[in-house]
Amino acid sequence: MTALKQFVFVAILALVSQNINSQEGLPIYSDYLTDNYYLLHPSMAGISNCNKLRTTARQQWFGDEDAPSLQTMSINGRIGETSSGIGAILFNDKNGYHSQSGAYLTYAHHIMFSRNTIDLNMLSFGLSAGMMQYKLDETAFLEFDPIIAGIEQSSSDFNVDFGFSYHFINFYAHATIKNALKNEGININEQGVVFNNLRTYLFSAGNVFSKLGSDWSYEPSFMYAYKDATKESFIDINFKTYRDLDFGNVFAGISYRRSFDGAYYSDGSGISSQKLQYITPVIGAEYNNFILAYTYSYQSNSIVFKNGGYHQITLGINFGCKKEKYDCNCPNVN
């Protein structure tokens, strides 16, 4: 197979994958590493001693029209002095001819098992309900298939996410089911091929380590995702380090994402396969409750649709902060 044919094959594969994933709701990227686990887990709403407002902008292939892009805005916080939290997420995701936008509202409840407020031992439950609108613009498609109507298709769906989080001193674990309901969306054709099961299972865990009296702390973690309909799965292996300063803190880290499913292609001498791999460095700072972070995701496969990675900027602010309650290295809570 020539290099041109290999490129065309990968392009078709990317478009097919894009079609299947175009209705998954809020995409699962690495933005949760910029102090925003709430994007993944509704049980994290209101868990912190501060109310949190976060905005993100993600862009791939600068200078290319219709390149993948994503914008999100999230806010969450405690309801007064209660054990409950609320939150909201807005997002807009565009990928070529596909686009989706949506909004989620979240309620979470946090149950303390600690003997006092110093030792953190907390179980949290959360539920998000959201409306998503999906669009597929077929007006620019070539008329090579009678199934293609040549119009802009759109569909709106309701779905829910729910899950739990557990924090014990410096350790944390989260489990969430995203898109628990089945929706038809717009990926349906006359042959009855329907991608109506968008359910994704997420599990993540980590621990923060530091020496007594040190300004440095270290956080290894992982996140595993499994898509129920397609049986696809991937894992993120993460490592972050923090340095406490008078004005707040700075942090840096790296994330490695690898899928457990491969795509097959001909390399001229036979059939080969490759599994999706992303390497994402993370850097950021908190200055007097203002958050600024940057991530860059680079696809490290030998054959890719196009060179270039994903740039993402996160801006945020913590407000309505209360005194830190817990004697722990727990940046998501304190």
C-alpha positions in Angstrom: 0.0 0.0 0.0 1.4 3.4 -1.0 1.9 6.2 1.5 -1.1 8.0 -0.1 -3.3 5.0 0.4 -2.2 4.7 4.0 -3.1 8.3 4.6 -6.5 7.9 3.0 -7.1 4.8 5.1 -6.2 6.6 8.3 -8.4 9.5 7.3 -11.4 7.3 6.7 -10.7 5.5 10.0 -10.6 8.9 11.8 -13.9 10.0 10.2 -15.6 6.8 11.2 -14.3 7.1 14.8 -15.4 10.7 14.8 -18.9 9.7 13.7 -19.3 7.1 16.4 -18.0 9.5 19.2 -19.8 12.6 18.0 -22.7 12.1 20.4 -20.9 11.1 23.5 -21.7 14.4 25.3 -18.8 16.2 27.0 -15.6 14.6 25.6 -13.2 12.9 28.0 -9.8 14.7 27.6 -7.1 15.6 30.1 -8.6 18.9 31.3 -9.5 17.2 34.6 -5.9 17.4 35.5 -6.1 21.2 35.7 -7.9 21.1 39.1 -11.3 20.2 37.5 -12.3 16.6 38.4 -15.9 17.8 38.4 -15.8 17.6 34.5 -15.6 13.9 34.9 -17.3 13.1 38.2 -20.6 14.7 39.3 -19.8 13.6 42.9 -17.1 16.3 43.0 -19.5 19.2 42.9 -19.1 21.3 46.1 -16.5 19.1 47.6 -13.9 21.9 47.9 -13.7 24.6 50.6 -14.0 27.1 47.7 -16.6 27.6 45.0 -14.9 27.0 41.6 -15.4 28.6 38.3 -13.4 27.1 35.4 -13.3 27.8 31.6 -11.3 25.8 29.1 -10.6 26.3 25.4 -9.1 23.4 23.4 -7.9 23.6 19.7 -6.2 21.2 17.4 -4.3 21.9 14.1 -4.1 25.7 14.2 -4.8 27.3 10.8 -7.0 24.5 9.6 -10.7 25.2 8.9 -13.1 22.9 10.8 -10.3 21.5 13.0 -11.5 19.9 16.3 -12.2 22.4 19.0 -13.9 22.4 22.4 -15.0 25.1 24.9 -16.3 24.4 28.4 -17.4 26.5 31.4 -18.1 24.9 34.8 -19.0 26.1 38.2 -19.6 24.2 41.4 -19.8 24.9 45.2 -21.4 24.0 48.5 -24.9 25.0 49.4 -24.2 27.2 52.5 -23.1 25.2 55.5 -24.9 22.0 54.4 -23.3 18.7 53.2 -24.6 19.2 49.7 -23.2 20.8 46.6 -24.4 21.9 43.2 -22.8 22.6 39.9 -23.4 23.4 36.2 -21.4 22.7 33.0 -21.8 24.3 29.5 -19.9 23.0 26.6 -19.5 23.4 22.8 -17.7 20.7 20.8 -17.0 20.9 17.0 -15.2 18.3 14.9 -15.4 18.8 11.2 -19.0 18.4 10.0 -20.1 17.2 13.5 -20.9 19.5 16.4 -22.5 19.2 19.8 -23.4 21.5 22.6 -25.0 20.9 25.9 -25.6 21.9 29.5 -25.6 19.9 32.8 -26.9 20.6 36.2 -25.5 18.7 39.1 -26.4 17.8 42.7 -24.0 16.1 45.1 -24.1 15.0 48.7 -21.1 14.5 50.9 -21.1 12.2 53.9 -18.4 12.5 56.6 -17.1 9.5 58.5 -14.4 11.3 60.3 -14.3 11.5 64.1 -13.4 15.1 63.7 -12.9 17.6 60.8 -9.1 17.2 60.8 -9.0 13.6 59.5 -10.6 13.5 56.0 -12.8 10.5 55.5 -15.7 11.3 53.2 -18.0 9.5 50.8 -19.7 11.5 48.1 -22.6 10.8 45.7 -23.5 12.9 42.6 -26.0 13.1 39.8 -25.8 15.3 36.7 -28.7 15.8 34.3 -28.1 17.3 30.9 -29.5 18.3 27.5 -27.3 17.8 24.4 -27.9 19.0 20.9 -26.1 17.2 18.1 -25.7 18.5 14.5 -24.3 16.9 11.3 -23.9 19.3 8.4 -24.3 17.2 5.2 -24.6 20.2 2.9 -21.0 20.0 1.8 -20.9 16.2 1.3 -20.4 14.6 -2.1 -23.4 12.8 -3.3 -22.0 9.3 -3.5 -24.6 7.6 -1.2 -28.4 7.8 -1.3 -28.5 7.7 2.5 -26.9 11.2 2.6 -29.7 13.7 2.5 -27.5 16.8 1.9 -29.1 18.7 4.8 -28.1 19.8 8.3 -29.4 17.1 10.6 -29.9 17.8 14.3 -31.2 16.0 17.4 -31.6 16.9 21.0 -31.3 14.3 23.8 -31.6 14.1 27.6 -29.1 12.1 29.6 -27.7 11.6 33.1 -24.4 10.9 34.8 -24.1 9.5 38.3 -21.3 8.2 40.5 -19.4 8.4 43.8 -16.1 9.6 45.2 -14.3 8.5 48.3 -11.6 10.6 50.0 -9.4 9.2 52.9 -6.7 11.6 54.0 -4.4 11.9 50.9 -6.1 9.1 48.9 -9.1 9.4 46.6 -11.1 7.3 44.2 -14.0 8.0 41.8 -16.4 5.9 39.8 -18.9 7.4 37.4 -21.4 6.1 34.8 -21.7 8.8 32.0 -24.7 8.8 29.7 -26.6 6.2 31.6 -29.7 6.5 29.4 -30.0 5.3 25.8 -30.5 7.9 23.1 -31.0 7.6 19.3 -29.3 10.8 18.5 -28.7 11.4 14.8 -26.4 8.4 13.9 -29.2 6.3 12.5 -29.7 5.2 8.9 -32.2 3.3 6.7 -30.5 0.0 7.5 -31.3 0.5 11.2 -27.7 1.0 12.3 -28.1 3.0 15.6 -25.5 4.1 18.0 -27.9 4.7 20.9 -25.8 3.4 23.8 -23.4 6.2 24.8 -22.8 4.7 28.3 -19.2 5.1 29.5 -17.8 3.8 32.7 -15.1 5.8 34.4 -12.8 4.9 37.3 -10.0 7.0 38.7 -7.8 7.0 41.8 -4.7 8.6 43.2 -2.8 9.6 46.2 -0.8 12.8 47.2 2.6 12.3 48.9 4.8 14.8 50.7 7.2 15.0 53.5 6.3 16.7 56.8 7.1 20.4 56.5 8.0 20.3 52.8 6.6 22.7 50.2 6.6 19.9 47.6 4.0 17.3 47.0 3.6 14.5 44.4 0.4 13.0 43.0 0.4 9.8 40.9 -3.0 8.9 39.6 -4.8 7.0 36.8 -8.1 7.1 35.0 -9.7 4.2 33.2 -12.6 4.5 30.7 -14.8 1.8 29.1 -17.4 2.4 26.4 -20.3 0.0 26.7 -21.5 -0.1 23.1 -18.2 -0.3 21.2 -16.2 -2.2 24.0 -13.4 0.4 23.6 -11.3 1.3 26.6 -8.3 3.4 27.4 -6.3 4.3 30.5 -4.5 7.5 31.6 -1.4 7.2 33.7 -0.7 10.6 35.4 1.9 12.2 37.6 1.8 15.8 39.0 4.0 17.7 41.4 3.0 20.8 43.4 5.1 23.6 45.0 3.4 25.7 47.7 4.3 29.4 47.6 3.2 32.5 49.4 0.8 33.5 46.7 -0.7 30.0 46.1 1.1 27.2 44.3 2.5 26.1 40.9 2.1 22.6 39.5 3.4 20.6 36.6 2.8 17.0 35.4 2.5 14.6 32.6 -0.2 12.2 31.4 0.1 9.2 29.2 -3.1 7.8 27.5 -3.2 4.5 25.8 -6.1 2.6 24.2 -6.5 -1.1 24.6 -7.9 -1.4 21.1 -5.9 -1.2 17.9 -6.6 0.0 14.3 -5.3 -2.3 11.5 -3.6 -1.1 8.3 -1.4 -2.3 5.6 2.2 -1.1 5.7 3.2 -2.6 2.4 4.7 -5.8 3.8 1.7 -7.0 5.7 -1.1 -6.1 8.2 0.0 -4.0 11.2 -1.9 -2.4 14.0 -1.4 0.6 16.3 -3.1 1.6 19.5 -4.0 5.2 20.3 -1.3 6.9 22.4 -1.3 10.5 23.7 1.4 12.2 25.8 0.1 15.3 27.6 2.3 17.6 29.7 0.5 19.9 32.1 1.7 23.2 33.7 -0.2 25.7 35.8 -0.3 28.1 38.7 -2.8 29.4 41.3 -2.2 33.0 42.2 -4.4 34.5 44.9 -7.3 32.2 43.9 -6.9 32.7 40.2 -6.0 29.6 38.1 -4.1 29.5 34.8 -3.1 26.2 33.2 -1.9 24.9 29.9 -1.9 21.4 28.4 -0.6 20.1 25.1 -1.6 16.6 23.9 0.6 15.0 21.3 -0.4 11.8 19.5 2.7 9.6 19.4 1.5 7.0 16.9 3.6 6.3 13.8 0.7 6.9 11.5 -1.6 9.8 12.3 -4.3 11.8 10.4 -2.1 14.9 10.7 0.9 16.1 12.7 0.2 18.6 15.4 -1.4 18.2 18.8 -4.1 19.7 21.0 -3.5 23.0 22.8 -5.7 23.7 25.8 -5.8 26.7 28.1 -7.7 26.7 31.4 -8.7 29.9 33.3 -10.5 29.8 36.6 -11.2 31.5 39.9 -11.9 30.2 43.4 -14.3 32.4 45.4 -16.3 32.2 48.6 -13.4 30.3 50.2 -13.6 29.0 53.7 -10.8 28.0 56.1 -9.1 24.7 55.1 -10.6 22.0 57.4 -8.5 19.0 56.9 -4.9 18.1 57.8 -4.1 16.4 54.5 -2.5 16.9 51.1 -5.8 16.9 49.2 -5.8 19.7 46.6 -9.3 18.8 45.3 -10.8 19.3 48.8 -8.8 21.8 50.8 
